[in-house]
Amino acid sequence: MVALQAILVPIDGSAPSLAALEHAIVLAEDGDTRVDILRVDVPDELGVEPVSSLAPDARLEIERAFDDAVERARAHLDGRVSARAASGDPGRTIIETARDGRYDLIVIGTHGRTGRLHVLLGSVAEEVVRNAPCPVLTVRDTSDGYQSFAERRHGRPSVAEQVSRRP
């Protein structure tokens, strides 16, 4: 098996995206793997409320979740974590970033919606799985009794759980 050199983790502050980051951290801990964290801000013209138009408290909460996740990842991976924000269509931006960065793996969170919710809301994770230039690992929310990969492997709570327990 070929060792992973670079993992791309798109996060949006949701529990599934933070759980995906935890999975990436665990995968990277065992080798010399780099983890690149990507936040995609959606511009006005895509018809979705962009981060810049959110109430200041909501925008601050998203930025705080991103910063907290990055710091936790850095604490585990000693200089092998980078983070950046980009603007654009989330699926397309993630795919282009993966292609340009020559990643070995994308680890992305998914809400696991099906049926009408999936049709109405779409799925960035599905678009990435269908079009990514490399393998994609999808990670579901850690609620409802799901035990994260980190808990099974290392016996510690996931980043998502650490953030949700924050005062």
N, C-alpha and C positions, 0 to 999 in steps of 0.2 A: 504494500500500500504506500502511495506517495504521501509525504508529509504536507500538511497545509502550510502555505506561506503567507496568505493574505485572506482575511474574511471581511466582507462588507456587511454592516448591520444598519439598516435603515430604522430609525426610531422616531416616533411621534409623541412619546410621553404616555401612551396607553399601556395598560398592564401586559397585553400580548407582546408589544414591541420591547418592553423592558425585560420580559421573560426571554425573548429572543437574544437580547444582549447577554443575559446570564448564560445561556447555552453557548454563545460564541466565546465568552470568557473561559468557560470550562474546557471547551475544545482547544483554545489557544494556550491554556496553562501547561498542557503536557508537552508542548514543543516550543519552537521559536517563532510562533505565528504572530503576525501583525493583525490587529483589529482596527478597522476604520469605521467610525460611526458617522452616519449621514442623517441629517434632518432636512426634509424637503418642505419648504414654505410654498404654498399655493398662491399664485398671483391672482388679482381681481378678474382678469379676463377669462379665467377658466370656469367662472360661474359658481365657485365655492368660496365661502367666506375665508379670506386670507388671514394669516396670523396677524398681519399689520393692522387689520381692521377690527380685531377683537378688543374687548374691553381691556384696559391696562392690567387689571387683576388676572384675567384669563391668560393674557399674553405672558405675564410674569410667571404664572404657574407652569406654562409650557416650557418656557426658557429655564426655569428652575429644575424641572424634571429632567430636561436634557443635560444641564450642567451637573446635576447630582449623578446621573447615570454615567456620564463621562468620568467623573472623579472616582466613582466606585470601580469602574473598569481599569482606570490607571493605577489604582491601589493594588490591583491583582496582577497587572501585567507589566510593571516596571518599564515604562518607556516604549511599549509596543502598541500604544493606542493613539490614534489621531481622531479628531472630530471636526466636522465642518457642516455648514448649512448651505443649501442650494435652493434655487427658486425654479418652479416649473410644475409640470404635470408629474405627480409622484411616481407612477409606474414607469413612465418614459425616462425620467431623471435617474431613477435607481438603475434601470437597464443600461443607460448610457454610461453612468458612473462605473458600473461593473465591467463593461466592455473596455472603457478607457483605462481602468486601473488594473486590469488583468488579475482579477480575483479568482481564487480557487473555489470559493463558496460564498453564497449569500445566505444569511440567517435572518429571516423576517417573521414578524409576528402576524398572526391572523386571528380574527374574531370568530372564524368558523361558521359564518352565517350561511344559511342555505335557503332555498325557495324564494319567496317574495322579498325577504330582506336582502338577499344577495342580489336579486334583480334590481331592486330600488337603489341600493347603496353601492353596488359594484364591489370589486375586490382588487385592490392594488396587489395583494399577495398573489392572486390568481394570474394577473397580467405578468407579474415578474416570473412566476413559475413557467408560464407558457413561452416567454420570450428571452429569458436570461441566457447569457453566453456561457454560464457555468452552472454547476449544481446549486439547488436551492433547498434549504431546510426551513420548513414552516413550523412555527411554534405557537401553540394555543395559549389562551389565558390560563393563569395558574389557579383560578378560583374553582369552586365546586369540587374540591377534593383532589384535584390534579396535583401530582407531586412532580416538581421540576427536576430536570436532568441534574442540576447542581445538588439538590437535596439527595437524590439517589446516589450520586457519585461522590460528593464531598461532605454530605451531612450538614449543609448550611442553607439558610433561606436564599431564595433567588433575589436579584436586584429589584424586581417588581414588588416582592413582598417586603423588602427592606424599605422601599419608598412608601408603600402603603401604610407602614407602621410608623412613619415619621410623624412627630408631633406637629 
